[in-house]
């Protein structure tokens, strides 16, 4: 299985990737511009090659599951799209342009969660409000801020939680609050890094169903890093498997995906 290192030269496993299999989910035309586009993107940490020659187009309205082993480059790819990591080579465009700070209103990001301690002195509204700007946690909200926070909480089915202490919530509820924080600026793209890692099975299903609702009802483009494919498979519309390079890019429920995943995991 070492031939993936040479993909950019000899296409030894091109049969594993069918570029034409993935179509924009909400459109039936082929000339729609991608909302995110990576061309020949490579990222190194010191002498270690983390990502190599990534070509990727993501279209508005897709729900993408991004899977791979630890160290396969999933978080690095996500942070590169966000502009938090700069590639050694290649180009990344979001909304047709290189990533710029003014785009951050349009991209929501939920990093890996660390549970918030019970004693933490903030309400749910405070935590969601931090997504509006780097505000002082204890500064009073303006009315328009409060309205936006309440709308974001409504989108994650937590409209009545505004004044609750964040530390008193379950892990699943805290994770939904962090999703609301990422939604408060009304983004078009939402990136989530292992959003279910600290949750039990019931909470996992609840959260992934919520993300599916956001995708279908609000047209959010989703990229979700997930270690466990079987959990994510019923919800995502497109599956991308990384192992430094893209090993699979296609529909989540076809035999070729299963074959490759068994070989790699």
C-alpha positions in Angstrom: 0.0 0.0 0.0 3.0 2.3 -0.4 2.2 3.3 -3.9 0.1 6.3 -2.6 3.3 8.1 -2.2 3.8 8.1 -6.0 0.3 9.1 -7.0 1.2 12.5 -8.3 3.7 10.8 -10.7 2.3 7.6 -12.0 -1.4 7.4 -10.8 -0.9 3.8 -9.6 -4.2 3.8 -7.7 -6.2 6.2 -9.9 -8.8 3.4 -10.0 -9.6 4.2 -6.4 -10.5 7.8 -7.1 -13.2 8.6 -9.6 -13.1 12.4 -9.9 -16.4 12.4 -11.9 -18.3 10.5 -9.3 -18.7 13.5 -7.1 -21.1 16.1 -8.3 -22.4 19.2 -6.6 -25.2 18.0 -4.4 -27.7 20.8 -4.8 -27.0 21.5 -8.5 -27.4 19.6 -11.7 -25.0 21.7 -13.8 -21.3 21.0 -14.2 -20.1 24.6 -14.6 -20.8 25.7 -11.0 -17.7 27.2 -9.3 -16.4 25.4 -6.2 -16.8 27.2 -2.9 -13.4 25.8 -1.8 -10.6 24.8 -4.2 -7.2 23.3 -3.5 -4.6 22.8 -6.2 -1.4 20.8 -5.6 -1.3 21.7 -1.9 1.6 20.3 0.1 2.3 21.0 3.8 5.4 19.9 5.7 6.3 20.0 9.4 10.0 20.2 9.4 11.2 17.2 7.3 7.8 15.4 7.7 5.5 15.6 4.7 1.9 15.9 6.1 0.0 16.7 2.9 1.2 16.0 -0.6 -0.2 17.3 -3.8 -3.8 17.7 -2.6 -6.3 18.6 -5.4 -9.8 19.1 -4.1 -13.0 21.0 -5.1 -15.8 21.4 -2.6 -19.2 22.7 -3.8 -21.9 24.7 -2.0 -24.3 22.5 0.0 -22.1 19.4 0.3 -21.9 17.5 3.6 -18.3 16.1 3.5 -17.0 13.4 5.8 -13.2 13.6 6.1 -11.7 10.5 7.5 -8.2 9.0 8.0 -5.9 7.6 10.7 -4.2 9.7 13.3 -1.4 11.7 11.6 -3.0 11.4 8.1 -3.3 15.2 7.8 -7.1 15.7 8.4 -6.7 18.6 10.9 -3.8 20.1 8.8 -6.0 20.1 5.8 -8.8 21.8 7.7 -6.5 24.4 9.2 -5.0 25.1 5.7 -8.5 25.9 4.4 -9.0 28.2 7.3 -5.7 30.0 6.6 -4.2 28.9 10.0 -1.5 26.9 8.3 0.3 28.1 5.1 1.2 25.4 2.6 4.7 25.0 1.2 3.3 24.9 -2.2 0.0 25.0 -4.1 -3.0 27.3 -3.9 -6.1 27.4 -1.8 -9.1 29.5 -2.8 -12.3 30.1 -0.8 -15.2 31.7 -2.6 -12.9 32.0 -5.6 -10.2 34.0 -3.9 -7.2 33.4 -1.7 -8.2 33.1 2.0 -8.4 36.6 3.6 -9.4 37.8 7.1 -12.7 39.3 5.9 -13.8 35.9 4.8 -13.9 34.6 8.4 -17.5 35.8 8.9 -18.4 33.3 6.2 -16.5 30.3 7.6 -17.5 28.8 11.0 -15.0 26.5 12.8 -15.5 24.1 15.7 -12.2 22.8 17.0 -11.9 19.6 19.1 -13.8 20.0 22.3 -12.5 19.9 25.8 -15.3 19.7 28.3 -16.0 22.9 30.2 -15.8 22.6 34.0 -18.9 23.0 36.1 -17.4 26.0 37.9 -16.7 28.0 34.7 -18.3 31.4 35.3 -20.1 32.0 32.0 -23.5 31.4 30.6 -24.4 29.7 27.3 -25.1 33.2 25.9 -21.6 34.4 26.9 -20.0 31.4 25.1 -22.0 31.8 21.9 -21.4 35.6 22.0 -17.6 35.0 21.9 -18.1 34.0 18.3 -19.3 37.5 17.3 -16.0 39.1 18.1 -13.2 38.7 20.6 -15.4 40.4 23.2 -14.8 40.8 26.8 -16.7 37.8 28.3 -18.5 40.0 30.9 -19.3 43.0 28.8 -23.1 43.5 28.4 -24.5 42.5 25.0 -26.2 45.0 22.7 -29.7 44.0 21.6 -28.6 43.1 18.1 -25.9 40.8 19.5 -28.4 39.1 21.8 -30.8 38.6 18.9 -28.0 36.9 16.8 -27.0 34.7 19.7 -30.6 33.6 20.3 -31.0 32.8 16.6 -27.8 30.7 16.6 -29.1 28.8 19.7 -32.4 28.3 18.0 -30.6 26.7 15.0 -29.1 24.1 17.3 -32.4 23.5 19.2 -31.2 25.3 22.4 -33.3 28.5 22.3 -34.1 28.3 26.0 -30.5 27.8 27.2 -29.3 31.5 26.9 -29.0 32.1 30.6 -27.9 28.6 31.7 -24.4 28.2 33.2 -22.3 26.5 30.5 -20.6 24.2 33.1 -23.9 22.7 34.1 -24.6 21.3 30.6 -23.9 17.7 29.4 -21.1 17.1 27.0 -23.5 16.9 24.0 -25.2 20.1 25.0 -21.8 21.9 25.4 -20.8 20.7 21.9 -24.0 22.1 20.5 -23.3 25.4 22.2 -19.9 25.5 20.4 -21.6 24.8 17.1 -23.9 27.8 17.9 -20.8 29.9 18.6 -19.6 29.0 15.1 -23.0 29.8 13.6 -23.5 33.2 15.2 -21.9 35.1 12.3 -24.2 33.3 9.9 -21.4 31.5 7.9 -21.8 29.7 4.6 -19.2 27.0 5.5 -18.9 25.1 8.7 -15.8 23.1 9.5 -15.8 20.7 12.5 -12.8 18.8 13.9 -13.8 15.5 15.5 -17.0 17.0 17.0 -18.2 13.7 18.5 -14.9 12.5 20.1 -16.0 13.3 23.7 -19.6 12.1 23.4 -21.5 8.9 24.0 -23.4 7.1 21.2 -26.8 8.8 21.7 -25.2 12.2 21.8 -23.2 11.4 18.7 -26.3 10.5 16.7 -28.1 13.6 18.0 -25.2 15.9 16.9 -24.8 14.4 13.5 -28.5 14.6 12.8 -28.4 18.3 13.9 -25.6 18.9 11.4 -27.6 17.2 8.7 -30.5 19.5 9.5 -28.2 22.6 9.2 -27.0 21.3 5.9 -30.4 20.6 4.5 -32.5 23.4 6.0 -29.9 26.3 5.9 -27.8 25.2 3.0 -24.6 25.1 5.1 -21.6 23.5 3.4 -20.2 21.1 6.0 -16.7 19.4 6.4 -16.6 17.1 9.3 -13.5 15.3 10.5 -14.5 12.0 12.0 -12.4 9.0 13.1 -15.2 6.5 12.9 -16.6 6.2 9.4 -19.6 4.0 10.3 -21.0 6.7 12.6 -20.7 9.4 9.9 -21.6 7.3 6.8 -25.5 7.7 7.0 -25.2 11.5 7.1 -22.6 12.7 4.7 -23.1 13.1 1.0 -19.4 12.7 0.1 -16.5 10.9 1.7 -12.9 11.9 1.5 -10.2 9.6 2.9 -6.7 11.1 3.6 -3.4 9.4 4.1 -1.1 12.3 3.4 -2.7 12.4 -0.1 -6.3 11.8 -1.1 -6.9 8.0 -1.1 -10.6 8.1 -1.8 -13.0 10.8 -2.9 -16.6 9.6 -3.7 -19.9 8.4 -2.4 -19.9 7.0 1.2 -21.9 3.9 0.5 -20.2 2.0 -2.3 -18.2 -1.2 -2.2 -15.0 0.4 -3.4 -15.0 2.7 -0.4 -15.4 -0.3 1.9 -12.6 -2.2 0.2 -10.1 0.7 0.6 -11.1 1.5 4.1 -10.5 -2.1 5.2 -7.0 -2.0 3.6 -6.0 1.2 5.3 -7.6 1.0 8.7 
